[in-house]
Amino acid sequence: MSTLVRVADRLAEQTARLRFGPPVSHVYGPLVYARAPFVEYVTKYGTDPREVVLLGMNPGPWGMAQTGIPFGTVSMVRDWLGIEAAVAKPPEEHPRRPVSGFACGREEISGLRLWGWVRSTFGTPARFFARFFVANYCPLAFLESTGRNRTPDKLPAAERTSLFPLCDEALRTTIEHLRPRWVIGVGQFAERRAGEALQGMPQTVGRIPHPSPASPGANRDWAGKVVQQLRAYGIHV
């Protein structure tokens, strides 16, 4: 079993013990019910040291919540990364956010943008993963009763205090394994969490804009902004 699989299994077990109150009504843990494609992802693409780790926030309802892979909109995971595996169901499924796995017909815009940029820039997964890896900070997706996605930074302070140290530990172990020079948060939250979790470690922490349509500036030349920011850190693509 690879290091990253062990890290994920431990984090999934630890976070499964946590409880979250209103307005969160449902919590999805894709490292459990979508473990098979996640294991294929890290086994295929997460074995060697990397220059750069791109760090996302947490699973989106139409991305990692469906496929188990960060920003994992189905078309990119299946057709470009070449991964497709069985996905079960979360113990309690929100009626407005069903988990259909690789049969999901809805695309995650953030995943289309991120993996679409990767594909157009690097051409093949082998070229990208020779230098980069994509991970998520938090393994859980939080849904409100309306079906609205609630991000980890919006959880009550007591819940964040229980959750974040577990995610910090998993991130440190991941970075010790991959030994990147840069850890680049996809958005401000991921950058901030990486900065706190990796204090005292040699990695340079930075940020690129989040590709979500809800993120200011993401809807106009997001890919160009990413390339510009990476080059400012000394990462040439």
C-alpha angles and dihedrals in degrees: 000000000000123000093247092052090052090049091050094047092050093047091048091051093047097046092045087070093059123096127211126198136207137343081037109075102166133032121196121202106190093177084074108037094030095037095124098065091039091055090049090051097052093039092052100037110016106062107096135052114277136203095223137025115198107208122204128193108241140311119304117220093244097036126039090006087066103036107021092237126110111264083357106169107176101244094053095044096047102034103033108022089039095227127135125152141149117294122193128196132271112253091251116028124200109232091224095047106045120180110230098160113208090353090067108124097196122087127217107233093208090054093047090052098044099042090036089058090047092051095047092045102043103022097210134042089236092061093048098044092047085075108013142048129189120217138161127234099214121036097205134085116210121208128189122218090264091055092254115148113242115202122221094248089063095056118109115272094251092054092047089050090057096042107039100060089056091050091045092055092049091048093051091051091047092052092046087055098046095036096204124179092220134036108195119193116217094225134353098287094056091046091052094047092047090050092054098040095047099046109144093020120113098240123113111233121211143149144240123192117275111250095221115125086231091061115095111250096012094107095061119063095325091166092053091051090051094053091047093050095046091051090051087060091048095257109133121199 
